[in-house]
Amino acid sequence: MKMKKFINAPETVTDEELQGLGLAFSDIVEVDGHLVISKDLADADRVTIVTYGGSGHEPAQAGYVGKGMLDVQAVGDIFAAPNGQLVFDAMKLADKGHGVLLLTLNYAGDQLAGKQAMKLAKKAGLNVRQVVTGEEIQYDSNGEDNKRGLAGAVAMYHVAAAAAREGKTLDEVAEIAQRYADNMASVTVKVSDATHPQNGMSFGDLGETDLMEIGAGQHGEGGGVRVPMLSAKETVATVAGALSRKLGLQSGDKAFVMINGCGATTMMEMLVLFKDTVEFLKGMGVEVVGNMVGEILTVQEAGGFQMNIAKWDDETLRLWNTPCRTPAYSKE
């Protein structure tokens, strides 16, 4: 059966979507090839924030370029990291004399591109630091501990950028980002598969079953456990319980909760999941003081969600409550 996606040509889909982003949000971002650049960067006199990654996960990550979040994103092709040269170009463009923080999600291609870019930056004499996020927990004790980077990085973008806007040094901003990365945990629950928008390939066979997969890789990687479908409350008890244990959450702690829809999950479902998560944590004596609910980092039309919980302190909450404005997220 012919793939039902509104595209023109598989080989130009990334170029065309970036052109569309630049046209739709011309007051916030500028698009130069595969670089998405915040209009706020022109007058920046501070540490700047750069990230990179493959397309196909919209609105991440280009949707979080703008005032109070990312300064530049280097965009790769569908589910593929950009090359190290493009990542270096992004850092060089972002550099305003106070240093550049490079944020990387833990995938093999992204790690390789980051390593190449950091070598080029060092050779060029740029003042750069790198923080890698890999908040995915090992849900299956018998499976691989992949520590993949998931949607939790998006909240970290805002916290790190807020620290930079306060005038903190590169080392200080990097330390805050690293502390955030070390105090968050995520897991994916998948109920149906995505298709690759360039070739129509399905990411797995889960859609042909009556099961859901906890700990699934968002690109179809293994590592998950397939179980019969559970209710929202039962799923939350399973997933939030595992994340809370990983973080060592205790009564009196403050937490951030993200429910990220993977592409085909309705807002109705996400809001029910969020409500159940707040109630679950409240039962532990943990207060939810920040949240994101919606499609944040998707995988085309995959069904399911990612739950991210982060342990916050007062400084993190203060930084989170600063204004930001991007194509996909605004806080005034």
C-alpha positions as CSV (number, residue, x, y, z in Angstrom):
1,M,0.0,0.0,0.0
2,K,1.3,3.5,-0.8
3,M,2.6,5.5,2.1
4,K,0.1,8.2,3.1
5,K,2.2,11.2,4.0
6,F,1.9,14.7,2.6
7,I,5.4,15.1,1.2
8,N,6.7,15.9,-2.3
9,A,9.9,13.9,-2.7
10,P,11.6,11.7,-0.1
11,E,15.1,13.2,-0.8
12,T,14.0,16.8,-0.2
13,V,11.6,16.3,2.8
14,T,14.1,17.6,5.4
15,D,15.0,20.7,3.3
16,E,11.4,21.5,2.7
17,E,10.3,21.2,6.3
18,L,13.1,23.5,7.4
19,Q,12.1,26.0,4.8
20,G,8.5,25.8,6.1
21,L,9.8,26.3,9.7
22,G,11.6,29.4,8.6
23,L,8.6,30.8,6.9
24,A,6.1,30.0,9.7
25,F,8.3,31.4,12.5
26,S,10.3,34.1,10.8
27,D,10.1,36.3,13.9
28,I,11.8,33.7,16.0
29,V,14.2,31.8,13.9
30,E,16.3,32.0,10.7
31,V,17.0,28.9,8.6
32,D,20.3,28.7,6.7
33,G,20.4,25.3,5.0
34,H,20.4,22.8,7.8
35,L,21.2,25.3,10.5
36,V,18.2,26.7,12.6
37,I,19.3,29.9,14.2
38,S,17.6,32.0,16.9
39,K,16.9,35.6,16.0
40,D,17.9,36.3,19.7
41,L,21.5,35.2,18.9
42,A,22.3,38.5,17.1
43,D,22.4,40.5,20.3
44,A,23.5,37.7,22.6
45,D,26.3,38.7,25.1
46,R,26.5,35.5,27.0
47,V,27.2,31.7,26.9
48,T,25.3,30.2,24.0
49,I,23.6,26.8,23.6
50,V,23.9,24.5,20.6
51,T,22.5,21.1,19.9
52,Y,22.0,18.8,16.9
53,G,20.2,15.7,15.7
54,G,18.2,14.1,13.0
55,S,14.9,15.3,11.7
56,G,11.7,13.2,11.9
57,H,11.2,14.0,15.6
58,E,9.3,17.2,15.2
59,P,8.9,19.5,17.0
60,A,12.2,18.5,18.5
61,Q,14.8,19.8,18.3
62,A,14.4,22.8,15.9
63,G,11.2,23.7,17.6
64,Y,13.1,24.7,20.7
65,V,15.4,27.2,19.0
66,G,14.6,30.7,20.2
67,K,14.7,33.2,23.0
68,G,15.5,31.5,26.3
69,M,16.3,28.1,24.8
70,L,18.6,26.9,22.0
71,D,20.6,29.3,20.0
72,V,21.4,27.1,17.1
73,Q,20.5,23.5,16.0
74,A,22.4,21.6,13.3
75,V,19.8,19.3,11.6
76,G,20.6,16.0,10.0
77,D,18.5,13.9,7.6
78,I,15.6,11.7,8.8
79,F,16.7,9.9,12.0
80,A,20.4,10.6,11.2
81,A,22.9,12.8,12.9
82,P,24.4,15.7,10.9
83,N,28.1,15.5,10.2
84,G,30.7,16.8,12.6
85,Q,31.6,19.7,10.3
86,L,28.0,21.1,10.4
87,V,27.9,20.8,14.2
88,F,31.2,22.7,14.4
89,D,29.8,25.3,12.0
90,A,26.8,25.7,14.4
91,M,29.2,26.2,17.4
92,K,31.3,28.7,15.5
93,L,28.2,30.6,14.5
94,A,26.9,30.6,18.0
95,D,30.2,31.8,19.7
96,K,29.8,35.3,21.1
97,G,33.0,35.3,23.1
98,H,31.7,33.7,26.3
99,G,31.9,30.1,25.3
100,V,29.5,27.5,23.7
101,L,27.7,24.6,25.4
102,L,27.1,21.7,23.1
103,L,24.3,19.4,24.2
104,T,24.2,15.9,22.8
105,L,21.7,13.0,23.0
106,N,23.3,9.6,23.6
107,Y,23.1,7.8,20.2
108,A,26.0,6.4,18.3
109,G,25.7,8.8,15.3
110,D,25.3,11.8,17.6
111,Q,28.2,10.9,19.7
112,L,30.4,10.5,16.7
113,A,29.4,13.8,15.2
114,G,29.9,15.5,18.6
115,K,33.4,14.0,18.9
116,Q,34.4,15.2,15.5
117,A,32.9,18.7,16.2
118,M,34.7,19.0,19.5
119,K,38.0,18.1,17.8
120,L,37.4,20.8,15.2
121,A,36.5,23.3,17.9
122,K,39.6,22.6,19.9
123,K,41.7,23.0,16.8
124,A,40.1,26.3,16.1
125,G,40.6,27.5,19.7
126,L,36.9,27.8,20.5
127,N,35.9,27.7,24.2
128,V,33.4,24.8,24.3
129,R,32.0,22.3,26.7
130,Q,29.8,19.2,26.0
131,V,27.1,17.6,28.1
132,V,25.6,14.3,27.0
133,T,22.1,13.2,28.1
134,G,21.2,9.6,28.4
135,E,18.4,9.5,30.9
136,E,16.7,6.3,29.7
137,I,16.6,3.8,32.5
138,Q,17.3,0.0,32.1
139,Y,13.7,-1.1,32.6
140,D,14.4,-4.8,31.8
141,S,17.1,-6.0,34.2
142,N,18.0,-8.7,31.7
143,G,18.2,-6.3,28.8
144,E,20.9,-3.9,27.5
145,D,21.5,-0.7,29.5
146,N,21.3,1.6,26.5
147,K,21.0,5.0,28.3
148,R,19.5,6.6,25.2
149,G,18.8,10.3,25.3
150,L,15.1,11.0,25.1
151,A,12.7,14.0,25.4
152,G,14.0,15.0,28.8
153,A,16.7,17.1,27.1
154,V,14.2,19.7,26.1
155,A,13.5,20.9,29.6
156,M,17.3,21.0,30.2
157,Y,17.6,23.3,27.2
158,H,15.5,25.9,28.9
159,V,17.2,25.5,32.3
160,A,20.7,25.8,30.8
161,A,19.7,28.7,28.6
162,A,18.2,30.5,31.6
163,A,21.5,30.1,33.5
164,A,23.4,31.5,30.5
165,R,21.1,34.5,30.3
166,E,21.8,35.3,34.0
167,G,25.5,35.8,33.0
168,K,26.9,32.6,34.4
169,T,30.2,31.3,33.0
170,L,30.5,28.4,30.6
171,D,31.8,26.2,33.3
172,E,28.8,27.2,35.6
173,V,26.2,26.6,32.8
174,A,27.8,23.3,31.9
175,E,27.7,22.2,35.5
176,I,24.0,23.1,35.8
177,A,23.2,21.2,32.6
178,Q,25.2,18.2,33.8
179,R,23.5,18.2,37.2
180,Y,20.1,18.3,35.4
181,A,21.2,15.4,33.2
182,D,22.2,13.4,36.2
183,N,18.9,14.0,38.0
184,M,16.4,12.9,35.4
185,A,15.2,9.6,34.2
186,S,12.9,8.5,31.3
187,V,11.3,5.5,29.7
188,T,9.3,5.0,26.6
189,V,6.0,3.0,26.4
190,K,5.1,2.1,22.8
191,V,1.8,0.7,21.5
192,S,2.2,1.0,17.7
193,D,5.0,1.5,15.2
194,A,6.2,4.5,13.2
195,T,6.9,4.4,9.5
196,H,10.0,6.0,7.9
197,P,8.8,9.0,5.8
198,Q,11.4,8.4,3.1
199,N,10.8,4.7,2.4
200,G,7.7,3.6,4.2
201,M,9.6,1.1,6.3
202,S,7.8,0.2,9.6
203,F,9.8,0.3,12.8
204,G,8.8,-3.2,14.1
205,D,5.8,-5.4,14.4
206,L,4.2,-4.2,17.6
207,G,1.2,-2.8,15.7
208,E,0.3,-6.3,14.7
209,T,-0.1,-7.4,18.4
210,D,-2.3,-6.6,21.4
211,L,0.7,-5.8,23.5
212,M,2.6,-2.7,24.6
213,E,6.3,-2.4,25.0
214,I,7.9,-0.7,28.0
215,G,11.5,0.5,27.5
216,A,11.2,0.5,23.7
217,G,13.7,2.2,21.5
218,Q,12.2,5.2,19.8
219,H,13.7,4.3,16.4
220,G,12.7,0.6,16.7
221,E,15.8,-0.4,18.7
222,G,15.3,-3.3,21.1
223,G,15.6,-3.3,24.9
224,G,11.9,-3.2,25.8
225,V,9.6,-5.7,27.5
226,R,6.3,-6.6,25.9
227,V,3.3,-6.9,28.1
228,P,-0.5,-6.9,27.7
229,M,-2.1,-3.5,27.5
230,L,-2.6,-1.8,30.8
231,S,-4.8,1.1,31.9
232,A,-3.3,4.5,32.3
233,K,-3.2,4.2,36.1
234,E,-1.6,0.8,35.9
235,T,0.9,2.0,33.4
236,V,1.8,5.0,35.5
237,A,2.3,2.9,38.6
238,T,4.7,0.7,36.7
239,V,6.7,3.4,34.9
240,A,6.6,6.2,37.4
241,G,7.5,3.7,40.1
242,A,10.6,2.6,38.2
243,L,11.7,6.2,37.5
244,S,11.2,7.2,41.1
245,R,13.3,4.3,42.3
246,K,16.0,5.2,39.9
247,L,16.1,8.9,41.0
248,G,15.7,7.9,44.7
249,L,12.7,10.2,45.2
250,Q,11.6,10.6,48.7
251,S,8.8,12.4,50.6
252,G,9.5,16.2,50.5
253,D,11.2,16.2,47.1
254,K,10.2,18.4,44.2
255,A,9.9,16.9,40.8
256,F,9.3,17.8,37.1
257,V,7.1,15.5,35.0
258,M,7.0,15.3,31.3
259,I,4.5,13.3,29.3
260,N,5.7,13.3,25.7
261,G,3.5,11.9,23.0
262,C,5.3,9.9,20.4
263,G,3.2,11.1,17.5
264,A,-0.1,9.2,17.5
265,T,-1.1,9.5,21.1
266,T,-4.0,11.9,21.8
267,M,-3.8,14.8,24.2
268,M,-6.7,13.2,26.0
269,E,-4.5,10.2,26.8
270,M,-1.5,12.3,27.7
271,L,-3.6,14.4,30.2
272,V,-4.9,11.3,31.9
273,L,-1.4,9.9,32.1
274,F,-0.2,13.2,33.6
275,K,-3.0,13.4,36.1
276,D,-2.2,9.8,37.2
277,T,1.5,10.6,37.5
278,V,0.8,13.6,39.7
279,E,-1.4,11.5,42.0
280,F,1.2,8.7,42.1
281,L,3.9,11.1,43.2
282,K,1.7,12.9,45.6
283,G,1.1,9.5,47.2
284,M,4.8,9.3,47.8
285,G,4.9,12.8,49.3
286,V,6.6,14.2,46.1
287,E,5.4,17.6,44.8
288,V,5.2,18.2,41.1
289,V,6.4,21.8,40.6
290,G,6.9,21.8,36.8
291,N,5.7,20.0,33.7
292,M,5.5,19.6,30.0
293,V,2.6,17.7,28.4
294,G,2.2,17.2,24.7
295,E,4.1,16.2,21.5
296,I,7.7,17.3,22.4
297,L,9.9,14.8,20.6
298,T,8.0,12.4,18.3
299,V,8.8,9.6,16.0
300,Q,6.4,10.3,13.1
301,E,3.1,8.5,13.9
302,A,4.4,6.1,16.6
303,G,1.8,5.4,19.2
304,G,2.8,5.7,22.9
305,F,4.6,8.1,25.2
306,Q,7.8,8.9,27.0
307,M,7.6,9.7,30.7
308,N,10.4,11.8,32.1
309,I,10.8,12.7,35.7
310,A,13.5,15.0,37.0
311,K,14.4,15.7,40.6
312,W,14.5,19.5,41.0
313,D,15.9,21.9,43.6
314,D,15.0,25.6,44.2
315,E,17.6,26.8,41.7
316,T,16.3,24.6,38.9
317,L,12.7,25.8,39.6
318,R,13.8,29.4,39.5
319,L,15.6,28.9,36.2
320,W,12.6,27.0,34.7
321,N,10.3,29.9,35.5
322,T,12.2,32.4,33.3
323,P,10.6,33.5,30.0
324,C,11.3,31.7,26.7
325,R,9.8,31.8,23.2
326,T,10.4,29.3,20.5
327,P,8.2,27.8,17.7
328,A,7.1,24.9,19.9
329,Y,7.2,26.2,23.4
330,S,6.7,29.6,25.1
331,K,6.7,30.6,28.8
332,E,6.1,34.3,29.7
